Amino acid sequence: MYYEEMPLFYRIRRCQTDRHNLRSIDLYDQSVIEGLDRLCFPEDEPYSVDGRWWWLVEDSEENPVGFAGLAPVRAEPGVWFLCRAGVLADHRRQGLAQRLVKARIAFAKSVGASAIITYVDRDNIASGNNLIKAGFKLCVPAYRYGGDFAIYFCLDFPRISKRV
């Protein structure tokens, strides 16, 4: 008898429990993010988890398969930075990176962000396309976080003026 393989379902969750405390990440979640970072980016230096909000992607069996971060830009109040994100190779091309971008945009809006900035390596076409699909535009930032081989993207949130 032929059985059709069931598709995996994914859940994205924000790791912090306290919306105003960037250091409230659970130690288990921290170790999971650090482990995923090593698996997704084996040639890179370890990425610091401190001072950022983190999201984890879990499959239908609650196995962690992806992660993404968001941090306030200290030098530019109201501006947030989409930092490190990765999805394990076996789970790519499922729309998870796009969902992680959207989750972080929604959170940034909910805390009153005026804009989000990020960058991708110039060879990372898939990530650049995901950002464009989410509404990001190419930009030239005041500070080049990613060095000479980065392409920068910005997303501005329109300010709604209240009529009196």
Backbone as ProteinMPNN parsed JSONL, in Angstrom:
{"seq_chain_A": "MYYEEMPLFYRIRRCQTDRHNLRSIDLYDQSVIEGLDRLCFPEDEPYSVDGRWWWLVEDSEENPVGFAGLAPVRAEPGVWFLCRAGVLADHRRQGLAQRLVKARIAFAKSVGASAIITYVDRDNIASGNNLIKAGFKLCVPAYRYGGDFAIYFCLDFPRISKRV", "coords_chain_A": {"N_chain_A": [[0.84, -1.173, 0.0], [0.45, 2.238, -0.751], [1.658, 5.044, 0.919], [1.186, 8.428, 1.398], [3.583, 10.822, 2.148], [3.322, 12.781, 5.015], [3.175, 16.318, 5.22], [5.536, 18.388, 6.955], [4.81, 20.359, 9.802], [5.403, 23.591, 10.966], [6.368, 25.581, 13.745], [6.737, 28.831, 14.959], [8.303, 30.51, 17.532], [8.716, 33.152, 19.914], [11.493, 33.671, 21.971], [12.045, 35.156, 24.363], [10.612, 35.909, 27.533], [9.961, 38.209, 28.814], [8.953, 41.15, 27.566], [10.321, 43.567, 27.75], [12.863, 43.071, 28.6], [15.806, 42.325, 27.36], [17.585, 40.409, 28.117], [16.367, 38.172, 29.067], [16.332, 35.599, 28.096], [15.814, 32.12, 28.069], [17.996, 29.647, 29.351], [18.114, 27.143, 28.112], [16.939, 27.678, 25.583], [18.854, 29.486, 24.702], [21.125, 27.835, 24.426], [20.185, 26.162, 22.398], [19.871, 27.957, 20.252], [22.538, 28.771, 19.934], [23.645, 26.298, 19.181], [22.243, 25.774, 16.768], [23.198, 27.922, 15.309], [25.908, 27.226, 14.989], [25.572, 24.946, 13.396], [24.297, 25.973, 11.105], [26.069, 27.914, 10.232], [28.9, 26.961, 9.97], [31.499, 27.861, 9.414], [31.767, 30.362, 10.47], [32.518, 32.737, 13.112], [31.371, 32.177, 16.489], [28.143, 33.501, 17.241], [26.968, 36.16, 19.221], [24.433, 35.835, 21.626], [23.423, 37.588, 23.419], [21.57, 40.572, 24.305], [19.617, 40.679, 22.316], [16.502, 39.934, 20.686], [15.056, 36.731, 20.194], [13.889, 34.222, 17.924], [12.648, 30.964, 17.548], [12.348, 28.211, 15.327], [10.395, 25.395, 15.225], [9.875, 21.992, 14.346], [7.118, 19.716, 13.593], [7.519, 17.815, 15.51], [8.637, 19.157, 17.546], [11.344, 19.633, 17.263], [14.132, 21.753, 17.087], [14.708, 23.748, 14.237], [15.394, 26.103, 13.057], [16.304, 29.604, 13.425], [16.222, 33.08, 14.434], [17.178, 36.51, 14.876], [16.641, 39.76, 16.431], [17.453, 43.109, 17.045], [17.632, 46.176, 18.905], [18.889, 49.188, 17.461], [21.265, 50.831, 18.979], [22.435, 53.353, 18.514], [20.604, 54.631, 16.956], [17.675, 55.565, 17.825], [14.549, 53.892, 17.749], [15.092, 52.471, 15.485], [15.545, 49.196, 14.338], [17.434, 46.138, 14.076], [17.646, 43.459, 11.908], [19.114, 40.67, 12.811], [21.327, 37.871, 12.826], [20.172, 34.887, 11.226], [19.039, 31.614, 10.547], [18.347, 28.479, 8.915], [18.135, 25.015, 9.161], [19.633, 22.882, 6.711], [18.038, 20.708, 5.694], [15.49, 21.688, 5.998], [15.09, 23.897, 4.514], [13.691, 26.026, 1.926], [11.032, 25.958, 2.503], [9.696, 28.17, 3.131], [10.331, 29.176, 5.592], [12.319, 31.077, 6.297], [11.191, 33.41, 5.285], [8.895, 33.547, 6.887], [10.121, 33.951, 9.355], [11.234, 36.492, 8.948], [8.871, 38.006, 8.669], [7.72, 37.615, 11.218], [9.531, 38.972, 12.836], [9.315, 41.559, 11.812], [6.651, 42.156, 12.521], [6.88, 42.123, 15.314], [8.713, 44.242, 15.734], [7.191, 46.406, 14.802], [5.182, 46.304, 16.748], [6.444, 47.238, 19.01], [6.85, 49.836, 18.434], [8.747, 50.563, 16.473], [10.49, 52.587, 14.078], [11.809, 51.927, 11.828], [13.508, 49.21, 10.126], [16.655, 47.751, 9.694], [18.979, 45.822, 7.807], [21.408, 43.452, 6.585], [22.802, 41.466, 3.923], [25.134, 39.024, 2.786], [26.771, 39.69, -0.244], [26.65, 37.533, -2.002], [24.471, 36.089, -1.22], [21.8, 35.543, -2.529], [19.225, 34.42, -2.184], [18.436, 35.218, 0.425], [18.407, 38.006, 0.103], [16.329, 38.227, -1.783], [14.186, 37.289, -0.219], [13.977, 39.379, 1.621], [13.263, 41.507, -0.051], [10.758, 40.578, -0.936], [9.408, 40.889, 1.435], [9.128, 43.571, 1.597], [11.333, 45.206, 1.956], [13.789, 47.638, 0.966], [16.66, 48.422, -1.041], [19.395, 50.081, 0.515], [21.615, 52.667, 1.785], [23.356, 52.59, 4.583], [24.087, 54.627, 7.527], [26.039, 53.557, 9.124], [28.156, 50.898, 8.358], [27.441, 47.872, 9.083], [28.02, 45.29, 8.162], [30.388, 45.215, 6.714], [32.523, 45.258, 3.746], [31.448, 43.455, 1.901], [28.733, 43.384, 2.002], [25.243, 43.771, 1.317], [22.849, 46.172, 1.836], [19.631, 46.53, 3.344], [16.578, 48.248, 3.948], [13.617, 48.88, 5.829], [11.085, 51.011, 6.159], [8.674, 52.237, 8.449], [5.593, 53.687, 7.995], [4.578, 56.705, 9.541], [1.678, 57.336, 11.278], [-0.299, 60.049, 11.426], [-2.262, 61.528, 13.924], [-5.466, 62.829, 13.71], [-6.966, 65.658, 15.072]], "CA_chain_A": [[0.0, 0.0, 0.0], [1.209, 3.488, -0.873], [1.32, 6.091, 1.885], [1.728, 9.736, 1.055], [4.276, 11.397, 3.291], [2.652, 13.965, 5.558], [4.065, 17.475, 5.282], [5.892, 18.852, 8.288], [4.256, 21.628, 10.228], [6.41, 24.336, 11.711], [5.898, 26.581, 14.691], [7.741, 29.839, 15.298], [8.016, 31.125, 18.828], [9.68, 34.116, 20.438], [12.11, 33.047, 23.139], [12.0, 35.945, 25.576], [9.342, 35.932, 28.25], [9.729, 39.591, 29.226], [9.011, 42.005, 26.381], [11.189, 44.726, 27.961], [14.169, 42.648, 29.101], [16.477, 41.557, 26.299], [18.439, 39.378, 28.688], [15.531, 37.188, 29.754], [16.279, 34.347, 27.334], [15.974, 30.875, 28.803], [19.31, 29.046, 29.056], [17.932, 26.069, 27.139], [16.773, 28.316, 24.273], [20.15, 30.054, 24.332], [22.005, 26.759, 23.942], [19.633, 25.698, 21.13], [20.219, 28.958, 19.24], [23.982, 28.666, 19.693], [23.876, 25.067, 18.433], [21.762, 25.975, 15.402], [24.131, 28.851, 14.664], [27.092, 26.452, 14.584], [25.19, 24.052, 12.299], [23.959, 26.755, 9.907], [27.216, 28.741, 9.829], [30.045, 26.278, 10.582], [32.771, 28.548, 9.176], [31.741, 31.677, 11.114], [32.742, 32.85, 14.553], [30.092, 32.081, 17.215], [27.387, 34.753, 17.29], [26.513, 36.456, 20.575], [22.988, 35.803, 21.826], [23.061, 38.666, 24.34], [21.064, 41.857, 23.863], [18.785, 40.533, 21.13], [15.311, 39.089, 20.776], [15.269, 35.549, 19.359], [12.779, 33.358, 17.533], [13.024, 29.596, 17.177], [11.422, 27.44, 14.507], [10.375, 23.984, 15.616], [9.051, 21.181, 13.459], [5.935, 19.133, 14.223], [7.95, 16.996, 16.645], [9.271, 20.124, 18.446], [12.789, 19.703, 17.056], [14.513, 23.069, 16.565], [15.24, 23.667, 12.878], [15.775, 27.429, 12.575], [16.332, 30.669, 14.426], [16.441, 34.428, 13.907], [17.276, 37.513, 15.923], [16.281, 41.156, 16.196], [18.053, 43.93, 18.098], [17.527, 47.623, 18.709], [20.127, 49.87, 17.092], [21.451, 51.779, 20.095], [22.792, 54.693, 18.027], [19.484, 55.199, 16.208], [16.434, 55.197, 18.511], [13.43, 53.55, 16.886], [15.548, 51.604, 14.393], [15.884, 47.838, 14.773], [18.337, 45.429, 13.173], [17.448, 42.018, 11.729], [20.441, 40.053, 12.895], [21.522, 36.481, 12.44], [19.051, 33.971, 10.998], [19.446, 30.41, 9.837], [17.451, 27.326, 8.872], [18.892, 23.809, 8.81], [19.565, 22.582, 5.273], [16.923, 19.807, 5.367], [14.212, 22.372, 6.186], [15.058, 25.091, 3.673], [12.755, 26.063, 0.798], [9.693, 25.724, 3.049], [9.146, 29.474, 3.49], [10.61, 29.488, 6.996], [13.063, 32.336, 6.406], [10.213, 34.476, 5.066], [8.059, 33.623, 8.096], [10.938, 34.561, 10.406], [11.305, 37.924, 8.648], [7.564, 38.593, 8.984], [7.535, 37.61, 12.672], [10.35, 40.035, 13.413], [8.712, 42.832, 11.408], [5.464, 42.357, 13.354], [7.317, 42.476, 16.664], [9.294, 45.592, 15.7], [6.056, 47.334, 14.719], [4.437, 46.294, 18.014], [7.178, 48.014, 20.019], [6.961, 51.212, 17.978], [9.91, 50.823, 15.611], [10.28, 53.464, 12.926], [12.454, 51.296, 10.672], [14.367, 48.037, 10.337], [17.784, 47.678, 8.768], [19.69, 44.551, 7.829], [22.279, 43.251, 5.433], [23.129, 40.098, 3.533], [26.343, 38.898, 1.995], [26.412, 39.953, -1.648], [26.409, 36.274, -2.704], [23.301, 35.434, -0.652], [20.674, 36.034, -3.332], [17.955, 33.962, -1.607], [18.07, 36.089, 1.549], [18.055, 39.306, -0.459], [14.997, 38.115, -2.376], [13.218, 37.206, 0.883], [13.796, 40.725, 2.175], [12.504, 42.295, -1.037], [9.372, 40.095, -0.861], [8.819, 41.401, 2.683], [8.966, 45.018, 1.493], [12.584, 45.935, 2.164], [14.406, 48.309, -0.176], [18.102, 48.626, -0.928], [19.703, 51.36, 1.154], [22.994, 52.928, 2.194], [23.246, 52.974, 5.991], [25.086, 55.535, 8.085], [27.127, 52.704, 9.611], [28.179, 49.644, 7.597], [27.564, 46.766, 10.029], [28.46, 44.044, 7.567], [31.638, 45.283, 5.973], [32.575, 45.583, 2.325], [30.77, 42.479, 1.047], [27.333, 43.343, 2.405], [24.219, 44.561, 0.64], [21.984, 46.638, 2.915], [18.205, 46.663, 3.092], [15.847, 48.994, 4.965], [12.162, 48.886, 5.779], [10.565, 52.121, 6.96], [7.264, 52.142, 8.805], [4.972, 55.016, 7.896], [4.014, 57.288, 10.757], [0.293, 57.738, 11.097], [-0.586, 61.229, 12.25], [-3.611, 61.53, 14.462], [-6.219, 64.068, 13.496], [-7.677, 66.102, 16.278]], "C_chain_A": [[0.893, 1.246, 0.0], [0.725, 4.507, 0.165], [1.984, 7.381, 1.452], [2.383, 10.319, 2.307], [3.573, 12.675, 3.729], [3.636, 15.134, 5.59], [4.361, 17.842, 6.739], [5.191, 20.173, 8.576], [5.286, 22.298, 11.114], [5.749, 25.37, 12.604], [7.049, 27.537, 14.954], [7.346, 30.439, 16.632], [9.125, 32.084, 19.226], [10.2, 33.568, 21.755], [11.967, 33.852, 24.43], [10.621, 35.907, 26.213], [8.983, 37.349, 28.662], [9.988, 40.509, 28.047], [10.015, 43.15, 26.522], [12.594, 44.356, 28.441], [14.842, 41.75, 28.074], [17.329, 40.422, 26.845], [17.652, 38.255, 29.353], [15.447, 35.853, 29.031], [16.577, 33.154, 28.24], [17.305, 30.23, 28.401], [19.205, 27.899, 28.06], [17.805, 26.66, 25.734], [18.1, 28.897, 23.787], [21.071, 28.978, 23.776], [21.512, 26.208, 22.601], [20.02, 26.655, 20.007], [21.709, 28.88, 18.914], [24.316, 27.413, 18.892], [23.426, 25.179, 16.984], [22.695, 26.908, 14.627], [25.371, 28.113, 14.165], [26.772, 25.536, 13.4], [24.926, 24.816, 11.003], [25.155, 27.522, 9.351], [28.51, 28.159, 10.405], [31.382, 27.007, 10.413], [32.854, 29.899, 9.873], [32.121, 31.59, 12.586], [31.382, 32.701, 15.254], [29.448, 33.463, 17.357], [26.851, 34.965, 18.697], [24.989, 36.509, 20.645], [22.524, 37.003, 22.658], [22.514, 39.904, 23.643], [20.192, 41.823, 22.626], [17.529, 39.75, 21.487], [15.54, 37.927, 19.824], [13.977, 34.805, 19.106], [13.353, 31.997, 17.175], [11.931, 28.998, 16.305], [11.539, 25.997, 14.956], [9.481, 23.221, 14.652], [7.9, 20.559, 14.246], [6.271, 18.238, 15.409], [8.725, 17.823, 17.668], [10.801, 20.1, 18.387], [13.133, 21.092, 16.522], [15.179, 22.93, 15.199], [15.667, 25.018, 12.323], [15.71, 28.454, 13.69], [16.526, 32.004, 13.725], [16.448, 35.411, 15.059], [16.901, 38.907, 15.46], [16.841, 41.964, 17.355], [17.8, 45.407, 17.833], [18.89, 48.193, 18.326], [20.317, 50.993, 18.109], [21.706, 53.204, 19.614], [21.646, 55.386, 17.291], [18.171, 54.78, 16.866], [15.29, 54.974, 17.524], [13.797, 52.634, 15.734], [15.976, 50.264, 14.991], [16.676, 47.148, 13.675], [17.964, 43.956, 13.116], [18.824, 41.384, 11.746], [20.354, 38.59, 12.498], [20.239, 35.675, 12.28], [19.566, 32.774, 10.226], [18.397, 29.319, 9.939], [18.303, 26.126, 8.46], [18.612, 23.41, 7.364], [18.368, 21.719, 4.893], [15.56, 20.489, 5.44], [14.119, 23.668, 5.375], [14.047, 24.911, 2.544], [11.336, 25.693, 1.237], [9.019, 27.045, 3.423], [9.452, 29.908, 4.906], [11.363, 30.803, 7.163], [12.116, 33.518, 6.223], [9.322, 34.65, 6.294], [8.833, 34.253, 9.247], [11.078, 36.072, 10.195], [9.996, 38.589, 9.058], [7.308, 38.645, 10.489], [8.317, 38.753, 13.321], [9.831, 41.419, 13.022], [7.511, 43.138, 12.307], [5.855, 42.77, 14.772], [7.874, 43.895, 16.698], [8.193, 46.646, 15.622], [5.351, 47.438, 16.066], [5.142, 47.074, 19.12], [7.484, 49.432, 19.547], [8.172, 51.548, 17.134], [9.532, 51.77, 14.481], [10.862, 52.845, 11.655], [13.206, 50.047, 11.117], [15.459, 48.1, 9.285], [18.4, 46.29, 8.88], [20.64, 44.496, 6.647], [22.413, 41.765, 5.149], [24.454, 40.132, 2.79], [25.945, 39.04, 0.528], [26.165, 38.687, -2.459], [25.136, 35.556, -2.24], [22.027, 35.97, -1.315], [19.334, 35.635, -2.72], [17.512, 34.864, -0.453], [17.678, 37.479, 1.069], [16.662, 39.295, -1.06], [13.905, 38.008, -1.314], [12.935, 38.58, 1.467], [12.98, 41.596, 1.229], [11.03, 41.877, -1.021], [8.651, 40.65, 0.365], [8.692, 42.922, 2.682], [10.212, 45.843, 1.707], [13.075, 46.535, 0.852], [15.908, 48.383, 0.05], [18.356, 49.985, -0.293], [21.199, 51.467, 1.43], [22.932, 53.423, 3.634], [24.338, 53.952, 6.417], [26.3, 54.744, 8.576], [27.027, 51.364, 8.889], [28.482, 48.466, 8.53], [28.27, 45.558, 9.429], [29.727, 44.09, 6.738], [31.45, 45.506, 4.483], [31.772, 44.646, 1.423], [29.284, 42.364, 1.355], [26.468, 44.223, 1.504], [23.188, 44.889, 1.714], [20.554, 46.84, 2.448], [17.553, 47.398, 4.253], [14.35, 48.842, 4.732], [11.702, 49.989, 6.717], [9.091, 51.902, 7.225], [6.662, 53.531, 8.742], [4.4, 55.44, 9.241], [2.595, 57.725, 10.447], [0.024, 58.921, 12.026], [-2.045, 61.182, 12.674], [-4.263, 62.88, 14.215], [-6.989, 64.404, 14.753], [-8.903, 66.875, 15.894]], "O_chain_A": [[1.934, 1.293, 0.655], [-0.47, 4.787, 0.268], [3.183, 7.422, 1.175], [1.797, 10.305, 3.389], [3.269, 13.542, 2.91], [4.801, 14.956, 5.948], [3.537, 17.63, 7.629], [5.009, 20.999, 7.681], [5.956, 21.645, 11.914], [4.716, 25.949, 12.267], [8.189, 27.116, 15.148], [6.196, 30.828, 16.836], [10.3, 31.872, 18.924], [9.428, 33.055, 22.566], [11.784, 33.264, 25.496], [9.6, 35.877, 25.525], [7.805, 37.655, 28.841], [11.123, 40.628, 27.584], [10.512, 43.654, 25.515], [13.423, 45.238, 28.664], [14.5, 40.576, 27.932], [17.75, 39.552, 26.082], [18.214, 37.472, 30.119], [14.563, 35.05, 29.333], [17.486, 33.196, 29.069], [17.687, 30.27, 27.231], [20.109, 27.7, 27.248], [18.472, 26.209, 24.804], [18.427, 28.809, 22.604], [21.727, 29.192, 22.757], [22.323, 25.827, 21.757], [20.446, 26.222, 18.937], [22.094, 28.92, 17.746], [25.178, 27.456, 18.015], [24.129, 24.739, 16.075], [22.947, 26.704, 13.44], [25.83, 28.349, 13.048], [27.599, 25.365, 12.505], [25.293, 24.352, 9.923], [25.246, 27.753, 8.145], [29.151, 28.796, 11.241], [32.303, 26.786, 11.198], [33.914, 30.525, 9.867], [32.057, 30.532, 13.211], [30.352, 33.059, 14.681], [30.135, 34.462, 17.567], [26.33, 34.029, 19.304], [24.342, 37.153, 19.819], [21.355, 37.385, 22.598], [22.934, 40.246, 22.537], [20.042, 42.841, 21.951], [17.501, 39.002, 22.464], [16.146, 38.1, 18.767], [13.088, 34.759, 19.956], [14.42, 31.902, 16.569], [10.743, 29.245, 16.515], [12.635, 25.447, 15.055], [8.46, 23.734, 14.196], [7.729, 20.845, 15.431], [5.4, 17.935, 16.224], [9.388, 17.273, 18.547], [11.472, 20.497, 19.34], [12.483, 21.563, 15.588], [16.085, 22.118, 15.013], [16.241, 25.084, 11.236], [15.14, 28.21, 14.753], [16.942, 32.055, 12.567], [15.811, 35.186, 16.088], [16.849, 39.196, 14.265], [16.724, 41.56, 18.513], [17.757, 45.841, 16.682], [19.922, 47.73, 18.813], [19.594, 51.989, 18.085], [21.244, 54.159, 20.237], [21.708, 56.588, 17.032], [17.608, 53.746, 16.507], [15.087, 55.754, 16.594], [12.918, 52.079, 15.076], [16.671, 50.209, 16.006], [16.602, 47.518, 12.504], [17.961, 43.274, 14.14], [19.604, 41.542, 10.808], [19.374, 38.16, 11.891], [19.329, 35.771, 13.104], [20.426, 32.906, 9.356], [17.654, 29.241, 10.918], [19.096, 26.213, 7.523], [17.5, 23.579, 6.862], [17.739, 21.97, 3.865], [14.567, 19.919, 4.987], [13.175, 24.44, 5.538], [13.609, 23.8, 2.249], [10.544, 25.181, 0.446], [7.913, 27.051, 3.964], [8.9, 30.899, 5.383], [11.07, 31.567, 8.083], [12.229, 34.518, 6.931], [9.029, 35.777, 6.694], [8.263, 35.011, 10.032], [11.044, 36.841, 11.156], [10.01, 39.624, 9.725], [6.739, 39.618, 10.983], [7.827, 39.414, 14.236], [9.901, 42.353, 13.821], [7.375, 44.258, 12.799], [5.236, 43.657, 15.36], [7.543, 44.668, 17.597], [8.261, 47.667, 16.307], [4.966, 48.53, 16.484], [4.496, 47.522, 20.067], [8.271, 50.146, 20.169], [8.585, 52.707, 17.083], [8.402, 51.756, 13.991], [10.46, 53.194, 10.545], [13.497, 49.851, 12.297], [15.213, 48.457, 8.133], [18.341, 45.662, 9.937], [20.662, 45.399, 5.811], [22.171, 40.922, 6.013], [24.839, 41.16, 2.232], [24.89, 38.556, 0.118], [25.528, 38.754, -3.511], [24.766, 34.527, -2.805], [21.282, 36.751, -0.722], [18.396, 36.432, -2.733], [16.34, 35.232, -0.368], [16.721, 38.065, 1.574], [15.895, 40.24, -0.874], [12.822, 38.568, -1.48], [11.789, 38.908, 1.773], [12.102, 42.339, 1.667], [10.148, 42.733, -1.085], [7.437, 40.855, 0.341], [8.205, 43.504, 3.652], [10.154, 47.071, 1.644], [12.81, 46.008, -0.228], [16.375, 48.404, 1.189], [17.613, 50.936, -0.537], [21.942, 50.491, 1.324], [22.503, 54.55, 3.885], [25.37, 54.084, 5.759], [27.439, 55.197, 8.459], [25.954, 50.766, 8.816], [29.643, 48.113, 8.738], [29.034, 44.879, 10.115], [30.098, 43.091, 6.12], [30.375, 45.889, 4.02], [31.448, 45.011, 0.292], [28.648, 41.368, 1.011], [26.901, 45.262, 1.006], [22.709, 43.999, 2.417], [20.299, 47.261, 1.32], [17.928, 47.198, 5.409], [13.885, 48.697, 3.602], [11.906, 49.909, 7.929], [8.348, 51.445, 6.357], [7.171, 54.457, 9.373], [3.82, 54.64, 9.974], [2.352, 58.411, 9.454], [0.109, 58.803, 13.249], [-2.933, 60.843, 11.893], [-3.679, 63.931, 14.479], [-7.581, 63.54, 15.4], [-9.64, 67.336, 16.765]]}, "name": "protein", "num_of_chains": 1, "seq": "MYYEEMPLFYRIRRCQTDRHNLRSIDLYDQSVIEGLDRLCFPEDEPYSVDGRWWWLVEDSEENPVGFAGLAPVRAEPGVWFLCRAGVLADHRRQGLAQRLVKARIAFAKSVGASAIITYVDRDNIASGNNLIKAGFKLCVPAYRYGGDFAIYFCLDFPRISKRV"}
